[in-house]
Amino acid sequence: MLALLVACFALPLPANITDPYVVPDGAVMTVTRIPTPVTSGHQARVWSSPGPQFGASDFWGPMTEIKNFTLSAGGISFSDPSDSKGSGSTTISGVQDHYAEGDKVEISISASKMMLGFHADRCADGKTFFSRGVRDPWDPPRSSQTFSFTFQPVAGAQKVSFQFDASPSSSDKYSSWKGYVTWVFTPGEHAASSAELRISDATKTGGDVSFLAGGGDISGFDRLFTDAPPVSGVAADGVSMLVVTAASSKAGDATFTVGGAGGALYPLNSGSSIFKAQGSATVTTALRQIKGGYGAAALYRPPTYFGHGSNPKKISFTVKTGDGGEKSGSIDLVRPPVVLVHGTYDNPS
């Protein structure tokens, strides 16, 4: 008699190459590959400032001539003309004159006998307003702080800014006086981003695929970007394993996201088998240095259920990299083929 066997591999497509691979416990992984996967993307804009602008105000309003404040890109200081005990200073570091959308901003501020506030207008993490501050003296002490955010202007903004304002904290007479240092940014051309997305056969990485599936790392990380052939589709078998890689010109993090027909992403070197973990739709990992730039990788495992219908369904992948680049790609999810095999005790008659 004939027995039905549901094979765990991707449906072969015309002119494509199908390769089987057996992992521990006898599971079969087979993927279908073609020379190049579908990719698309956009590049981040660069926002620029001509440099810091300076100003000050007193009890009556903006000063036409700045008095008692010393203002620079590196900080704000105040000199109390009546009592030196009311004088103080602040420091500012980390601000740049140019940012690409998606860049990480890291700023450090400190104060001595002053209050110092920072305000990002419409450009921090895509939010309208972001602020931080320090003060000395204060209880508990809060004289210094380092903070970070993503430079991402809100949609439609044509002008955004960073502003620092400082006032003396040890002088009652001048407590309403403030000094300002402001950077105003406007958008320019799109940044030159080399972000690349690649969806490949994990069994062809040049390493031990069972080690990767078990939550290990790969020696010779560069091989993921050169040895693994791209794929066009994968079966809904819950077993076939792909590797999604991103290359970038800048260091930082890469965030992978899977959508569409689903499946799950797993980080490399997680320490646990992907066949025993649930995985997630989003994985963020550090970009490592590779030949010619930086790279990051995540493992992908397809869903175990295809659903209704017989036509292929799209699995979408997106990666956002440290230089503000964003790329997307897609492959097909297909039904696992049904294979007919002879029973154990059958013969030609």
Sequence and secondary structure as in RCSB ss.txt:
>XXXX:A:sequence
MLALLVACFALPLPANITDPYVVPDGAVMTVTRIPTPVTSGHQARVWSSPGPQFGASDFWGPMTEIKNFTLSAGG
ISFSDPSDSKGSGSTTISGVQDHYAEGDKVEISISASKMMLGFHADRCADGKTFFSRGVRDPWDPPRSSQTFSFT
FQPVAGAQKVSFQFDASPSSSDKYSSWKGYVTWVFTPGEHAASSAELRISDATKTGGDVSFLAGGGDISGFDRLF
TDAPPVSGVAADGVSMLVVTAASSKAGDATFTVGGAGGALYPLNSGSSIFKAQGSATVTTALRQIKGGYGAAALY
RPPTYFGHGSNPKKISFTVKTGDGGEKSGSIDLVRPPVVLVHGTYDNPS
>XXXX:A:secstr
 EEEEE  S    TT EEEEEE GGG EEEEEE S  EEEEE  EEEE S  EEEEEETTEE SS  SEEEETTE
EEE  SS GGG EEEEEE   SEEETT EEEEEEEEESEEEEEEEEEEETTEEEEEEEEESS SS B EEEEEEE
B   TT S EEEEEEEEESS STTTT EEEEEEEEEEEEE     EEEEEEGGGSSS HHHHHTT   SSGGGGG
TTS BEEEEESSS   EEEEEEESS SEEEEEEEET  EEEETT SS TTSS  BSEEEEE EEETTEEEEEEEE
E  S   S SS EEEEEEEE TTS EEEEEEEEE   EEEEE TT    
